[in-house]
Amino acid sequence: MAASSQRKKKTQSAKRTPARTSGNPARRPVVEAGPATAGDWIGAARLRTLPLAIAPVIIGTGAARSTGPEFHWVIALACLAVAVLLQIGVNFTNDYSDGVRGTDAHRVGPARLTASGRVNPRTVLVIGLVFFALAALVGLAIVVRTGQWWMLAVGAACIVAAWFYTGGKRPYGYYGLGEVFVFVFFGLVATLGTTWVQIFALPQQAWLGAIAAGLFACAVLLANNLRDIDQDREVGKRTLTVLIGRRATQVLFTLFVLAPFGIAAFLALAFPIAWISLLALLAGLPAIAIVWSYRQPKELVTALALTSLTSLLYAGALFWAFVA
């Protein structure tokens, strides 16, 4: 009787204790949540972040147009394709890398393909690499068209930086350097590269616009990392937000969102319509308010989207100012 009672207790205990699974989705069975839908794949592309790829191209093209009457539409559209393809590639490879590390296992935002177990991790990786390859092909076409062969090295650096953001053995995104590389590649390189391949020159307005685009991109990353700060601490992902804490991140986010409007005010001395960029604050100020007053981390998803929209509205205003 005693043995029977003991076996019964062990059985009940086993039922109460959930089975442990690996933190690496590549080493555990796919969960029974059904196959990924088209909406899941679209969500994995993270459309909220695409304005960060579009804005630098708009600013860079406007800066190029400000120096002369000719529009280089084909090259500008090719630059846009490269930027968007790279951004989507980054998003898919980030989904893969964070997923196989277990970083996304308890994330607050929308579920990722790899972490959810609904898609084979290798499939997610291949999709990301396909987008990188497409970006490389379009970039090669730009180089052939313009004869700027040295820019092949710039393109290669962009792809390498995109992969090692969360990929590889020592991803720089895990060591507080994400904002540095985002500023360089989503701000300076994207904007100045767009201007250069159109006019082979880098006027002052291109540099100032590039700085503004980079600051907005960094602000979006800060909002994203602020949302995930507790989970990142738990898994050892040392983002800048984890390193400096919530309050400093809120202050830095505010500066990054507002500083571009100071740049616009300076540009307005030569391009008066740049003042219209202040209308973008209709999206930027609510984003700042959310970052300072949020109660639940998921509220920061809205702040992220609003900041991304702010960058697009700002870029459109500068473009108008440059071409008017």
N, C-alpha and C positions, 0 to 999 in steps of 0.2 A: 504493500500500500504506500509506504513511504517513498519507494523508488518511483512508483507511478505518479505520485503527487509532485515529485521533483521534476520528472520529465514534462509534466503538464505546465509547471511554472516556467521552465526553459522555453517551451513552445510559445507561451504567452509573451515572454520577454522578447523573443525573436521577432514576433509580430509587431511589437511596439517599436523596435529598433530598426530604422531604415537602413537598407543596404548601402554600403559606401561605394561610391563610384570615383573613378579617376578624375582629377581636375583637368585632364587633357582630353578634349572631345575626340581626338584621333585615336584614343585608347579605350574608349567606352562605346557600347552599342548605341545606335541611333534610338532616341526616345520615341515612344509611340505617340507622336503629336501630328502625324500625317506628313505628307511630302510638302516641301516648300512651294508656296504659290507664287504667281507672278508678282503679287503685292509684296511678298517677302523679298524677292530679288530686287524690286524697285526700291524698297526700303533700305536694302543693303548698299545701294548706290548712294544713299544719304543725300537726297536732292536738296536738303536744307543747306548743304555746304557748297553747292555749285555756284551760287553768286560770288563766292570767294575766288573762283577760277575765272568767272566772267568779268568781274570788276576791273582787275588789272589790265585786261586786254582792251576794255573800253577806254580806260584812262590813257594807256599807252598809245592807242590809235588816235585819240583826241590830241595828245601832245604832238604826235607826228603831223597831224593835219594842221596844227597851229603854225607850223613853219612854212606852209605853202598851200597852194590851191588844190593840189592833187590828192585824191583818195586812193589808197592801195587796198581795195576791198578784198581781193582774192587773198592777199597775204594776211590781211587782218582776220579774215574768216578762218584761214589755216591756223593762225595763232590761237584763235578761240577754240578750234578743234583740239589742238595739242593740250591746251590748259584744261579743258573739260575732261578729255580722255585720261590725262594724268591724275586729275582729282578723283575720278571714279576708280581708277586703278589703285590709288592710295587707299581709298575706302574699302575695297575688297581685300587687299593684302593686309590691311589693318584688322579687318574682320577675322581673317585667317590667323594672323600672328597672335593677336590677343586671345583668340579662341583656343588655340592649341596650348597656350600657356595657362589657361584657366582664368585669365584676368577678367574676362567678361561673364564669368559664371554667375555673379550676383549683381550685375550692373543695374542701374536705375532706369536708363533710357530704353528705347525699343530693343527687343531681343535681336541678337545677331545670328546669322546663318550658322556659323561654326559652333558657337557656344550653345545654341539651342539643340544641336545634334540632328537637325533636320536635313542637313546637307553634308556630304562627305567633305572634310576639310581640304583635301587635294583638289576637289572641284572648284571650291572657292578660290584657292590659290591660282589655279589655271585661268579662271576668269579674270582675276586681277592682272596676271601677266599678259593676257591677251590685250587688255586695255593699254598696258604699257607698250606693247609691240605696235599697236595702232598709232599711239602718240608718237612713237619713234619714226614710223613710216611717214606720217604727215610732217614731222619735224625735218626729216631728210628731204622731203619735197621742198620745204622752205629754203633749206640750205642750198639745194641745187638751183632753185630759182634766183636766189640772191647772190650766190657765189661766196657766201660767208662760211667757208668750210671750218673755220676755227670754232664755230658754234656747235659743231658735233660734240665737242668736249663739254659744252654747257648742257646740252641735252642729256648726255650720259650722266653728268653730275646730278641732274634733276631726277633721273630714274633711280640712281643709287641712293640719293637722299630720301626719295619716296619709300624705297624698300626698307632702309635701315631705321626709319622712324619707329617702327615697332618690330621689324624683322631682324634676323640674325641673332648672334649670341649676346651682343651688347647693344641693344637698340637705344639710340640717344633719347627717344621719347620717355624712356624709363629713368633717365638721369637728369631731368630738369632742363634739357636743352631743346625741347620741342618748339618753344616760342622763338628761339634764335633761328632755327632752320626754317620755320614757317615764315618769319619776317623776311629772311633772305630770298627764299624761293617763291613764295606766294605774293611777296611785295616787290622787292627789287628786281629779281631775275625776270619774273613774269611781265612786269610793266616795262622795264627798260629794254628787255628783249623784243617785246612787241614794237616799241618805238624804233629800235635800231634797225630791224630788218625792213622797215618801211622807208626810212630816210637816211640811214647810216650816220646818225648823229644822236646825241642825247642832250636836248635842251634842259634848262633848269626846271621847267614845269613838269618834265617827265620824272626827274628825280624826286621832286616834292610829291607828285602824285603817287609814285612808287612807295614812298615812306608811308603815306596815308593808307594805301591798300594793305601794306604789311601790318600796320597797327590794327586795322579792322580784323585781319586774319588771326592775329595774336589774341584779340579780344574774344573771338569765337572759341578759340582753343581754351582760353581761361574759363569761359562759361561752361564748356564741356567738362573740363577737369574739376571745376568746383562742384559740379553735379556728382561726380564720381569720387570725390576726395576720400570718403570713408572706405570704399571698396578698394581704391588704389593703395591706400595705406595697408590694408589687410593683406594684399597680395605682393607688397613690396615694390609697387610701381611708383617711383619717386619723381612725380611730375613737379613742375615749378610750384603748383598750388599746394602739393603735399609738403614741399620744402618750406614755403613761406607762410602757410596757414590761410584760413578763410578771410580774415580781415584785410591782410595785405593784398590778397587776390582781388577782393572787392575794390580796393583803392586802385590797384593797377588796371583792372578792367575799366573803371571809370575814366582813368587817364587815357587809355588806349582808344576808347570810343570818342572822347571829346577832343583829343589832340588834332585829329584830321581837320576839324572845323577851324582850328587856329591856322592850319596850313592853308585852308580855303580862303580865310580872311586875307592872308598875305598874297595869295594868287589873285585875289580880287583887285589888287592894285594895278595889275596889268590886264586882267580878264574880269571885268566888273560883274558879269553874270555868275561868277563863282559864288556870289552871295546866296544864290538860290539853293546852294547845297545845304543851307541851314534847314530847309524843309525836311531833310533826311532825319533831323532830330525828332520828328514825329514818331519815328520807329526807334531811334537810339535812346531817347530819354526813358521810355517805358522799359527798355531792356535794362538800363541802369537801375531803375526803381525795383525791378524784379530781383536783380542780383543782390540788392541791399536788404530786401524785405521778405525774401522767399522763406516759406516754412517747410515745404517738402522739396527734396532735390529734383523731382520731376518737373517742377515749375521752371527750372532753368532750361529745359528744352525749349520753352517759349522764348526765353531771353536769347538763347543761341540763334533761333530762327529770326528774331527781330534784329539782332546785330548783323546777321548775314544780309538781311534785307536793307539795312542801313548802308552797308558797303555798296550795294548795287545802286541805290538811289543816289548816293554820293558820287559814284562813278559817272552816272548819267548826267548829273549836274555839271561836273567838270568837263565832260565831253562837250556839252552844249556851250560852256564858257570858252573852251579852246577853239571850237569851230565857228563860233558866231562872228 
